[in-house]
Amino acid sequence: MCVGWAVAICAALIMSGGAAAQGPAAPTLILGGHLYPRPFGLAYAYGHAEVPASEPQSDVAGQTVALYESTFPFTGWTQVATLTTDFEGYFTYHQTIAQNTAFRAIWQAATPVQSKDKLIKLPMKLALKASHRRVNRGGVVTFSGSGSPGHPGSRVQLQQMDSHGGFKTISSAVVSPTSTFSVRLRVRRGGVFRALFPGDGQFGASASRPVRVRASR
């Protein structure tokens, strides 16, 4: 059910459609979702049932909606909730996810109405540190870090900031079974470095906090 701030979120789904004032041509179920920054992994799925303007708008109240989820490789669906719409047809749901998760809602009407799938991505949390923050030019620095949730075998890029403020990949490493990685780099010029996970089917893209290393003559 939509309450408080959830009503505003659900309403935004409908206001974004130009045909909201006239209603859809047939009963429709709109599904949205996003990941909240805290606590980590908390995902919200929310939606709205619509009927054509020619039908009683009360038809969207008290409707049963079945919510399903699917995770990588997205070959099957599991029902996670049975929801009931409020008097305007809105519904919300939240749960903590452990990887990228797709949601699908089905309105249990006389003729079932299925929403489009909504994928909510969970980024890996990356930490990065340098063995030395100041070295002689040409010295070796070991950049080490970790990723969470664990994702052994994935590849993490070590990047350095260029003169335009963007980041360029200069090396890479494979995440170990203990979810750690390291790169040894001969630093010919100092700068700002970060680790980047570009994302894949299981986790969304993410970057570590930058680390500055100074190189002196």
N, C-alpha and C positions, 0 to 999 in steps of 0.2 A: 504494500500500500504506500502511496505517496504521502509524506508528512513533512512539514517545515520546509527546509532548504530543498528537499527532494522534489517538491512541487515545481519549484523554479527550474530545476534541471530538466525535469520531464517536459515542462512547457517549452523549453528552448528547442527540443526536438521538433515540435510541431511548428513553432514560429519560423523555423528555418525553411520550411516548405512553402512555396508560393501559392500552393493550392489549398492551404489550410482553411481559408474562409469558405470555400465551396465544398470541401470534403472530397474524399477519394471517389473514384468511380465504383469501387467495390470495397467491402470490408477489408481493412488493412491493419497490420500489426507492425509498428515501428519499434526497433530495438537499438539502444545505444549503450555505451559503457566507457569507463575510463578507470585508470589506476590512480589511487590517492598516494601522495608522497609519504605519508605516515599514517599508520604503521606500515612498514615495508610489506608489499604484496597484497594490500587490501584493495580489492576490485569491486566496483559497483556496476551492475547492469540495471538498466531502467528502460521503460518503454510506455507505449500508449496505443490503445485500440481505437480505431476510427471507423465510422460508417458514413455512407453517402449522406449529404445534406437532406435528401428526400426521405431518409429513414429516421425513426425516433432516436434522438441522441442518448436517450436513457438506455438504449440497447447495449452501450459499452460499460455500464455499471454492473459490478458484482460478477464479472466474467472470470472464468477459470483459465489461467495461462500456465502451461507446463514449460519449465525452463530446463534446457539441456546444455551440457558442456562437452568439449572435445579438446584433447591435447595432442601434441606432436606424436605421431605423424598425421593426426586428424583423419583417421580412418573409421572411427566409431563415435557414437554419442551416448552419454549417460544422463539420465534425468537427475537434476540436483534439487529441484524445488517445484512446488505447486503453489502458484500465487493467485490472488484475487484482486481484480481491478477496483479502484475506488469509484466514486460516483461520476467522475469524468473520464474514466477509462485508463488511468495511470497505474503503474506498478513499479516497484523497485526491489532489488535484491543485492546483497553483498556477501562476499566470502573472500578468504585469503587464498591466493593462488601461488603455486610453486614454480610455474613456468608459463610460457605463452599459452593462453586459454581462449578458445572460441566459444561463444554462447549463441544459442538459438532458442527462440520462443515460439510456441504453438498455441494459438487461441483455440480452446476446446469448444468451438461453436458447432452448430448443426453441420456446417461444412467447415472443417478446421482451416485456420488461416495461419500460415507460417511466416515468420519474419525473415529478413535477410540476416545472415550470420554476422556477428560482431566479434572481432579478434581484439583481445586486450593483451598487450605485450608486457612481459616482466623483464626489465633490464638486469643484467648482471651487475653487482656492485664490485667495482675494481678498486684496489688499493695499490699504490706504487711508492717505492722509496729508492733512494740512491745511496750507494755505499760511501760516496764522498760528495759533499756539496761544493768543494773547491779542489781543483787538481791543476797540475802543470799541463800546459797545452800538449796534447798527445798522450796524456795519461789515460789509464783504463778505469772505467767506472762500471760497477755492476748494478743494474736496475733490477730490482726484484719486487714481486707483488703477489697478490692473491685475488681470487674471484669467488664471489658468493651470489647465488647458490653454486654448489660444486658443478663443474662442467668439464671433466677431464677429456683431453683430446681436442678441445677447441683451440683456436689460434687467436692470440692477442698481439696487436701491433704496438711497437714502440714508435712514438712520433715526436718530432721536434718542431717547435714553432719557427716559421720562416719570417722574413723581413716584413711581410704584409699582415702578420698576425694570424695566419692560417697554420695548420699543422700538416706536416709531410711525414709519411711513413719511412723510417730509416732501418728498421729491423723488425723481427717478429719472434714469437716463442709459442710453444705448445703448452697448454695447461696440463700439469702433472696429475696423477691420481690423487694427490693431496690438495689439489686446487691451487697450486702455486706455480709461478713462472719466473724466469730470470733471463736477462740479456746482458752480456758483457760488451761494452762499447768503448772504443778508443775515441776520446773526446778531443777533437782538434779545435773546436770553438765552443765556448759555453753557450748556454741557452736554456730554454724552458722545454721540458719533456713531459709527456703523458703516455699512459697506456690506453689503448682503444680496443674494445670488442665490437666488431662491426655488426653483430647480430646474426642469428640463424633461425631455424624453425623452432627451437626450444626457448630462446631468450632474445630479448630486444637489445639494440645497440646501446652502448654506454661507454663513458670515458672516466678515467681516474682524475683526481685532483692533480694539477700540474706540479712538477718538481723542478726547481731551478738549480743548475750546476754552473759554476763559474770556472773558467779556464784562464790561467795566467801564464805569462811567458816565463 
